[in-house]
Amino acid sequence: MLGSTHGTLTTDLRARVVACGEQPRPGAVHGTAAAEGDRDVSGRPLYAPAPDLDRFFRPESVAVIGASDAEGRPNTGITRQLIDWAGRVGARVHPVHPTRASVFGLPCAATVADLPEQVDLAVLLVADPLPLIEELAEAKVKFAVAFASGFAEIGADGAAAQERLAAAVGRSGMRLLGPNTNLNAFERFRDDLTGPAIALITQSGHQGRPLFTLQELGIRLSHWAPTGNEADLDTADFLSYFAERPEVGAIACYLEGIKDGRSFLLAADRAARARVPVVAVKVGRTETGARTAASHTGKLTGADQVVDAAMRQYGVIRVDGLDELQDTAALLARARKPVAEGVVVYSISGGTGAHFADLATAAGLPLPTLSEAKQAELHEWIPPYLNVSNPVDNGGHPVGDWRGPKIIDALLADPAVGVLICPITGPFPPMSDQLARDLVAAAERTDKLVCVVWGSPVGTEAAYRETLLGSSRVATFRTFGNCVGAVRAYLAHHRFTAAYRSPFDEAPRVPSPSFRKAQALMRPGQQLSEHAAKQLLRAYGIRVPREQLVTSAAAAVRAAGLVGYPVVMKASGTRLAHKTELGLVKVGLTSASQVREAYRELTDTARYEGVDLDGILVCQMVARGVEMVVGVTHDALFGPTVTVGLGGVLVEVLGDAAVRVPPFGEEQARDMLGELRGRALFEGVRGGPPVDVDALVEVVLRVQRMALELGGELSELDINPLMVLPRGQGAVALDALVVCR
């Protein structure tokens, strides 16, 4: 029933958004980073310099304050470990203690002021580090580590003490690790391992132990940052630093919380630009806090869903377990860039191959059917009654003779194959040992990824411990699930970084012409009426129905004639959120008498329900389409977020929504739609036409612009329903709710 007001998307969408004030920025995949001091329209930084932590991890001089060599004292063991570590990194150690002349034979200074030289790193073995901060600053110490506990982890009093500590550190110009951290940064890392390394960030030291022991399997680790309570240095600081270290092939994180959402995203962006994979366990998937919101949008996404979406936006690979963390990080650190995405499953058992293929397919791994020519080639060495289309079953016997290497080489030579996965469910030396040797040899000859799942629960077999783990080219796993997850992450990471364009490079720096109009409509601390909310949408170029606000039945009849029958009539007020439930909406009115009667019923109902009205809206009746919800809510960690989902009166029941943290571009907006369970509706159902997805994407981007520009003034925005019409006919916001901050 409504004519089109827009053309096709792609370049046309960019032009229309520019007309609304969006200024596209040039740049390649790894476009020029935002400059230091550059900020978006909301005043938030678009750039954060990576801290120079070289002198933290490789200091030239170290002060140990509270050092001890008295047997039985906790500080003695710590002092001994620090002296050993300093010797390995080539640092000079200066013990500090008011009553000792020496510690472990080293001259001991009485105070920080008595240190014989300026030190890079001070390790504080004291119960209360706060009194030392000013002394350290005067001595121009670059870094300090506070092991002391009793801060934010114990409650309000501890949190206040931590705030005082953080403020003192901020004034000092020094950087602090901790409090409530540990000695993990000063562990003994193996120096006999080569290749790209894993850098480790943990907010709980014990949770990093499984990854640290990867060194025993031949996986190199370069750094361990146990961030503790993060009064100063936090995960984002170490993430930014590690992303620029040439030896780091992947960053593995165990996160209990994120200190500052914006800083974390800027650090993740730095890693994405550098194409350094970040793999993270982030605890807290369950909703831990209640959210009260007048809008539908606020009820659709919990805090963890926002974290999950933000990580995906910047390529952070989220996993659930420490075993997944270590396997995925190890693969991503060591594997070369894929030359093809196809995965071939090769086994000595048809049952094993079928089982693995089911898991791989369910996870979305591409298992291409091998060509007839390739299958004919494989049948030169594999009996003709066995399936070799993918998965490939060799029947067992060919792996024990000259045929085994030929089969593996033939699979790796297929141009559609980028990954070969061989599950070996249990050790059977006549077959498994030779198969392991052939796979290792083939991996050395190819630039493609070779993965082996060694299924034995024992793990002491020579084929596993020596042959497979002794290879730097074969990725070895112990479970099917971890192998599938790691390969999926490997392919997704390289696909993501190949197309990555930093959202921060494209974020708007100056307000759009719409911004001033919108500001005039905002009412601090209030909820806008539907009529005012739609004016706000119209200011940002979001289409709304023809409508008039009236205060009498006669005016309603005149408005209906101007708007055009049939019409919808709705109550409009500043504290009115869910009109349908209160009976304050009338649809399909086709005559003046119906309009007069509807006006009377709506005003009577509003009076009965105690609703203050600013009038009755007489609205154009819009053709049916797919009802969507698009909105903005304020997340405590990341600030304004944008949500899109299936809308209408059943929006909370369906709960089908996707969320992103601005800024983001058209590709991320389309990805949001692709995440919806009901996305098939966009292509038309029950004979209906496909809907205007381009128009829906445009609305999402314009709402994002509102979130960026009005983030400090906009608490919630809820467009529901946004009626998405058949392709080429646009999208219309039929109702809107706005709550101002």
SEPA-773748 format. One record per residue (C-alpha): x, y, z. Coordinates in steps of 0.2 Angstrom, whole numbers, padded with zeros to 4 digits, always signed. Layout:
# SEPA-773748
XYZ
...
END
This chain:
# SEPA-773748
+0000+0000+0000
+0015+0011+0002
+0026+0017-0012
+0045+0015-0012
+0055+0029-0005
+0072+0021-0008
+0082+0011-0021
+0093-0004-0019
+0106-0005-0006
+0125-0008-0008
+0133+0009-0014
+0116+0017-0014
+0114+0013+0005
+0131+0021+0008
+0125+0036-0001
+0109+0038+0009
+0117+0035+0025
+0130+0049+0021
+0115+0060+0017
+0109+0057+0035
+0127+0063+0041
+0137+0047+0039
+0154+0051+0032
+0163+0035+0025
+0181+0034+0028
+0194+0027+0015
+0205+0013+0019
+0210-0005+0014
+0207-0020+0024
+0219-0014+0037
+0214+0004+0035
+0223+0018+0043
+0220+0017+0062
+0212+0031+0071
+0224+0044+0077
+0228+0047+0095
+0216+0059+0102
+0203+0055+0089
+0185+0053+0096
+0168+0048+0089
+0153+0059+0089
+0149+0053+0107
+0166+0059+0113
+0173+0041+0116
+0191+0037+0110
+0194+0029+0094
+0212+0025+0098
+0222+0018+0113
+0241+0017+0112
+0248+0000+0116
+0258+0002+0133
+0276-0002+0132
+0278-0017+0143
+0295-0022+0137
+0303-0017+0154
+0290-0026+0163
+0293-0043+0155
+0312-0040+0152
+0318-0027+0165
+0336-0022+0168
+0334-0020+0186
+0322-0026+0199
+0318-0021+0217
+0310-0034+0229
+0302-0024+0243
+0300-0034+0258
+0313-0047+0252
+0317-0061+0264
+0329-0076+0266
+0323-0082+0283
+0317-0100+0282
+0299-0103+0284
+0293-0086+0279
+0282-0084+0263
+0292-0070+0256
+0307-0080+0256
+0301-0092+0243
+0295-0078+0232
+0311-0069+0234
+0321-0084+0229
+0310-0086+0213
+0311-0068+0208
+0330-0069+0210
+0330-0085+0199
+0319-0076+0186
+0329-0061+0186
+0345-0071+0182
+0336-0079+0167
+0331-0062+0160
+0347-0054+0164
+0341-0041+0177
+0350-0035+0192
+0341-0038+0209
+0340-0026+0223
+0332-0032+0239
+0323-0019+0250
+0320-0022+0269
+0322-0010+0283
+0331-0022+0295
+0342-0033+0284
+0359-0029+0277
+0358-0043+0264
+0346-0056+0257
+0353-0071+0249
+0370-0063+0248
+0364-0048+0239
+0366-0030+0247
+0349-0025+0254
+0343-0007+0254
+0333+0000+0269
+0320+0010+0259
+0316+0013+0241
+0325+0030+0242
+0341+0020+0246
+0341+0010+0230
+0358+0011+0221
+0350+0014+0204
+0333+0018+0195
+0324+0002+0194
+0312-0004+0180
+0301-0016+0191
+0297-0016+0209
+0289-0031+0217
+0279-0027+0233
+0279-0041+0246
+0269-0030+0258
+0252-0031+0265
+0247-0013+0260
+0255-0007+0244
+0247+0010+0245
+0260+0019+0256
+0274+0014+0244
+0266+0021+0229
+0273+0039+0231
+0290+0033+0236
+0291+0023+0220
+0285+0037+0210
+0299+0048+0217
+0311+0035+0213
+0304+0035+0195
+0300+0016+0195
+0292+0011+0179
+0282-0004+0185
+0276-0012+0201
+0268-0028+0206
+0256-0030+0221
+0253-0047+0227
+0242-0041+0242
+0224-0047+0243
+0210-0039+0253
+0204-0027+0240
+0189-0027+0228
+0188-0046+0229
+0182-0045+0248
+0168-0032+0246
+0164-0014+0248
+0178-0009+0260
+0191-0018+0249
+0184-0010+0233
+0186+0007+0242
+0204+0003+0246
+0207-0002+0228
+0200+0014+0222
+0212+0023+0233
+0226+0013+0226
+0221+0015+0208
+0220+0034+0211
+0238+0035+0219
+0245+0024+0204
+0236+0036+0192
+0244+0051+0199
+0261+0043+0200
+0264+0040+0182
+0269+0022+0186
+0260+0006+0180
+0254-0007+0192
+0250-0025+0190
+0238-0031+0203
+0233-0031+0217
+0228-0049+0221
+0240-0056+0208
+0253-0069+0209
+0270-0075+0202
+0264-0082+0185
+0273-0068+0176
+0289-0074+0182
+0288-0092+0178
+0301-0102+0169
+0297-0103+0151
+0305-0116+0140
+0318-0108+0128
+0321-0123+0118
+0305-0122+0109
+0303-0113+0092
+0289-0106+0081
+0275-0094+0085
+0271-0093+0103
+0255-0092+0114
+0254-0077+0126
+0243-0080+0141
+0232-0068+0150
+0222-0074+0165
+0213-0066+0179
+0214-0082+0189
+0232-0089+0190
+0226-0107+0192
+0215-0106+0177
+0231-0103+0166
+0240-0119+0172
+0233-0130+0159
+0240-0119+0145
+0257-0116+0154
+0259-0135+0153
+0257-0135+0134
+0276-0132+0134
+0277-0151+0139
+0268-0155+0123
+0280-0144+0113
+0269-0128+0111
+0279-0113+0115
+0273-0100+0127
+0281-0082+0127
+0272-0072+0141
+0260-0074+0155
+0250-0059+0162
+0241-0063+0178
+0230-0047+0179
+0222-0050+0196
+0211-0036+0202
+0216-0024+0188
+0218-0008+0198
+0228-0002+0184
+0235-0013+0171
+0221-0024+0164
+0217-0037+0150
+0216-0023+0137
+0234-0017+0140
+0241-0034+0139
+0231-0038+0124
+0237-0023+0115
+0255-0026+0119
+0255-0045+0114
+0246-0041+0098
+0262-0031+0092
+0275-0044+0098
+0282-0053+0083
+0284-0069+0092
+0266-0070+0097
+0256-0082+0086
+0240-0082+0097
+0233-0074+0113
+0224-0085+0125
+0213-0077+0139
+0204-0082+0154
+0192-0068+0159
+0181-0067+0174
+0176-0049+0170
+0181-0035+0158
+0186-0019+0167
+0182-0007+0153
+0172-0012+0138
+0178+0002+0126
+0197-0002+0130
+0194-0020+0128
+0186-0017+0110
+0201-0006+0105
+0213-0019+0110
+0204-0033+0101
+0203-0021+0086
+0222-0020+0087
+0224-0038+0087
+0212-0040+0072
+0222-0027+0062
+0238-0037+0066
+0229-0054+0062
+0234-0061+0079
+0220-0073+0084
+0213-0070+0102
+0204-0085+0110
+0195-0082+0127
+0186-0091+0140
+0174-0078+0148
+0165-0084+0163
+0147-0077+0167
+0136-0084+0153
+0121-0084+0164
+0112-0068+0168
+0117-0062+0185
+0108-0046+0186
+0090-0040+0183
+0087-0028+0170
+0071-0017+0171
+0066-0009+0154
+0050-0001+0148
+0055-0007+0130
+0054-0024+0122
+0072-0022+0117
+0079-0021+0134
+0071-0038+0138
+0079-0047+0123
+0097-0047+0127
+0107-0050+0143
+0124-0044+0148
+0133-0059+0142
+0124-0059+0125
+0132-0041+0123
+0149-0048+0128
+0147-0062+0116
+0142-0051+0101
+0156-0038+0105
+0169-0052+0104
+0162-0058+0088
+0162-0041+0080
+0181-0040+0083
+0186-0058+0080
+0188-0064+0098
+0185-0083+0098
+0175-0087+0113
+0176-0105+0120
+0169-0113+0135
+0182-0124+0143
+0201-0123+0147
+0204-0138+0136
+0196-0130+0121
+0206-0114+0125
+0222-0123+0125
+0218-0134+0109
+0211-0119+0099
+0225-0107+0104
+0238-0120+0100
+0231-0123+0083
+0229-0105+0078
+0246-0100+0084
+0255-0113+0074
+0245-0116+0058
+0248-0107+0042
+0235-0098+0033
+0223-0110+0024
+0225-0112+0005
+0207-0119+0004
+0192-0121+0016
+0187-0139+0012
+0190-0152+0025
+0193-0170+0021
+0190-0184+0034
+0202-0199+0032
+0201-0214+0044
+0205-0233+0045
+0187-0236+0050
+0170-0232+0041
+0161-0230+0058
+0175-0217+0064
+0174-0207+0048
+0155-0206+0048
+0155-0201+0066
+0167-0187+0064
+0159-0181+0048
+0143-0179+0057
+0151-0169+0070
+0160-0158+0058
+0145-0155+0047
+0134-0150+0062
+0148-0138+0067
+0147-0130+0049
+0164-0137+0043
+0164-0138+0024
+0166-0157+0019
+0166-0156-0001
+0162-0172-0010
+0178-0177-0019
+0178-0177-0038
+0175-0193-0048
+0192-0192-0054
+0199-0191-0036
+0189-0205-0030
+0195-0216-0045
+0213-0211-0040
+0210-0216-0022
+0202-0233-0028
+0219-0237-0035
+0225-0241-0017
+0208-0243-0008
+0196-0257-0011
+0182-0252-0023
+0168-0257-0011
+0174-0243+0002
+0167-0225+0002
+0180-0212-0003
+0169-0198-0007
+0172-0189+0010
+0174-0196+0023
+0187-0207+0016
+0188-0225+0023
+0204-0235+0018
+0198-0251+0027
+0214-0252+0037
+0226-0262+0028
+0233-0249+0016
+0240-0239+0030
+0253-0253+0034
+0262-0253+0017
+0267-0242+0002
+0249-0237-0001
+0247-0226+0015
+0258-0211+0009
+0250-0211-0008
+0233-0210-0001
+0237-0195+0010
+0247-0186-0003
+0232-0188-0015
+0220-0181-0003
+0232-0166+0001
+0234-0163-0018
+0216-0160-0021
+0213-0141-0023
+0197-0141-0014
+0205-0148+0002
+0213-0136+0014
+0212-0147+0030
+0215-0166+0032
+0208-0173+0048
+0213-0191+0053
+0204-0198+0069
+0214-0212+0076
+0202-0219+0089
+0214-0231+0098
+0231-0237+0096
+0234-0253+0086
+0252-0252+0082
+0252-0262+0066
+0241-0248+0058
+0241-0233+0070
+0260-0231+0072
+0263-0231+0053
+0249-0220+0050
+0255-0207+0062
+0272-0208+0054
+0265-0206+0037
+0254-0191+0042
+0269-0182+0050
+0280-0185+0034
+0265-0178+0023
+0263-0163+0034
+0281-0158+0031
+0278-0159+0012
+0263-0149+0011
+0257-0131+0016
+0240-0138+0021
+0234-0141+0038
+0235-0159+0045
+0226-0163+0061
+0226-0180+0070
+0214-0185+0084
+0223-0197+0095
+0208-0205+0105
+0218-0217+0117
+0214-0212+0135
+0231-0218+0140
+0242-0205+0130
+0259-0213+0134
+0260-0222+0117
+0276-0218+0107
+0266-0214+0091
+0257-0201+0101
+0271-0194+0113
+0285-0195+0101
+0279-0196+0083
+0264-0184+0083
+0269-0172+0097
+0286-0172+0090
+0280-0164+0075
+0278-0145+0073
+0267-0147+0058
+0254-0159+0064
+0240-0152+0075
+0236-0166+0088
+0220-0167+0098
+0213-0179+0111
+0195-0177+0107
+0184-0175+0092
+0175-0160+0099
+0190-0150+0102
+0197-0154+0085
+0181-0149+0076
+0180-0133+0087
+0198-0128+0084
+0197-0131+0065
+0181-0121+0064
+0189-0107+0073
+0205-0108+0062
+0195-0106+0046
+0183-0093+0053
+0198-0082+0060
+0207-0082+0043
+0190-0078+0034
+0187-0064+0047
+0204-0056+0046
+0205-0057+0027
+0190-0045+0026
+0192-0035+0042
+0189-0017+0041
+0191-0008+0058
+0174-0001+0064
+0184+0013+0073
+0191+0019+0056
+0173+0022+0050
+0165+0029+0065
+0158+0046+0063
+0168+0060+0070
+0156+0074+0068
+0137+0075+0072
+0125+0073+0057
+0113+0087+0053
+0100+0076+0061
+0108+0078+0078
+0102+0095+0081
+0084+0092+0077
+0085+0076+0088
+0092+0085+0103
+0077+0098+0102
+0065+0083+0104
+0074+0075+0119
+0067+0077+0137
+0079+0072+0150
+0073+0059+0162
+0057+0057+0153
+0048+0044+0141
+0043+0052+0125
+0025+0050+0118
+0024+0039+0102
+0021+0055+0092
+0037+0063+0099
+0046+0047+0097
+0041+0045+0079
+0047+0063+0076
+0064+0058+0082
+0064+0044+0070
+0059+0055+0056
+0073+0067+0060
+0085+0052+0056
+0077+0048+0040
+0068+0032+0047
+0051+0031+0038
+0035+0032+0048
+0017+0031+0043
+0007+0047+0039
-0002+0052+0055
-0009+0066+0064
-0011+0069+0083
-0029+0075+0087
-0038+0080+0103
-0056+0078+0098
-0067+0066+0088
-0071+0079+0075
-0052+0082+0072
-0050+0063+0071
-0063+0062+0057
-0054+0076+0048
-0037+0068+0050
-0043+0051+0044
-0049+0059+0028
-0032+0067+0026
-0022+0052+0030
-0033+0040+0020
-0044+0026+0025
-0042+0013+0032
-0034+0020+0048
-0027+0015+0064
-0030+0025+0080
-0019+0024+0095
-0018+0033+0112
-0002+0044+0114
+0006+0048+0130
+0022+0051+0139
+0021+0036+0151
+0012+0024+0139
+0023+0009+0135
+0012-0006+0130
-0004+0001+0122
-0011-0015+0115
-0012-0024+0131
-0022-0009+0138
-0034-0009+0124
-0028+0008+0118
-0026+0003+0099
-0040+0002+0086
-0036-0005+0069
-0044-0006+0052
-0056+0009+0054
-0065+0012+0037
-0078+0026+0041
-0081+0042+0050
-0093+0034+0062
-0080+0021+0067
-0067+0034+0069
-0079+0044+0081
-0083+0028+0091
-0065+0023+0092
-0060+0041+0098
-0073+0039+0112
-0068+0021+0117
-0049+0026+0117
-0052+0041+0128
-0063+0032+0140
-0051+0017+0142
-0037+0029+0145
-0047+0038+0159
-0051+0021+0167
-0033+0015+0166
-0027+0032+0173
-0016+0036+0158
-0012+0054+0154
-0014+0057+0136
-0007+0071+0124
-0019+0066+0111
-0025+0052+0099
-0015+0047+0084
-0024+0044+0068
-0012+0034+0058
-0011+0027+0040
-0014+0008+0039
+0001+0000+0032
+0001-0016+0022
+0007-0032+0031
+0025-0038+0030
+0037-0045+0042
+0036-0037+0059
+0053-0033+0067
+0060-0024+0082
+0075-0013+0081
+0081-0004+0097
+0094+0004+0108
+0098+0000+0126
+0112+0005+0137
+0124-0008+0143
+0134-0005+0159
+0150-0011+0151
+0150-0006+0133
+0137+0009+0133
+0124+0010+0119
+0120-0006+0110
+0109-0010+0095
+0097-0024+0094
+0087-0031+0080
+0075-0046+0081
+0058-0053+0076
+0045-0041+0083
+0026-0039+0086
+0016-0043+0101
+0026-0059+0104
+0043-0052+0104
+0047-0058+0122
+0040-0075+0118
+0050-0077+0102
+0066-0070+0110
+0074-0070+0093
+0087-0056+0093
+0104-0051+0089
+0115-0037+0096
+0130-0027+0091
+0140-0013+0100
+0142+0003+0089
+0151+0007+0079
+0148-0006+0065
+0145-0006+0047
+0134-0014+0034
+0142-0031+0034
+0139-0033+0053
+0121-0027+0051
+0118-0041+0039
+0127-0053+0050
+0115-0048+0064
+0100-0053+0052
+0109-0070+0048
+0110-0074+0066
+0091-0074+0068
+0082-0091+0069
+0067-0083+0059
+0078-0077+0045
+0069-0088+0033
+0054-0076+0034
+0064-0063+0024
+0063-0074+0009
+0045-0076+0010
+0034-0090+0017
+0018-0098+0012
+0019-0090-0005
+0022-0073+0001
+0035-0062-0007
+0053-0059-0001
+0054-0043+0010
+0065-0028+0009
+0080-0033+0018
+0090-0019+0011
+0078-0007+0019
+0079-0016+0036
+0098-0015+0036
+0097+0004+0032
+0085+0006+0047
+0098-0004+0058
+0112+0008+0053
+0102+0024+0055
+0097+0018+0073
+0116+0015+0076
+0119+0033+0071
+0106+0038+0084
+0114+0027+0097
+0131+0035+0093
+0125+0053+0093
+0112+0052+0107
+0120+0039+0118
+0123+0051+0132
+0104+0056+0131
+0096+0041+0125
+0092+0027+0138
+0081+0016+0127
+0074+0016+0110
+0061+0003+0104
+0054+0002+0087
+0041-0011+0087
+0034-0016+0075
+0045-0011+0061
+0035-0017+0047
+0047-0023+0033
+0037-0023+0017
+0040-0033+0001
+0056-0031-0008
+0058-0013-0015
+0044-0006-0004
+0054-0001+0011
+0051-0003+0030
+0040+0008+0041
+0041+0011+0060
+0023+0008+0066
+0027+0012+0084
+0041+0018+0094
+0046+0021+0112
+0060+0032+0118
+0066+0034+0136
+0078+0049+0138
+0092+0048+0151
END
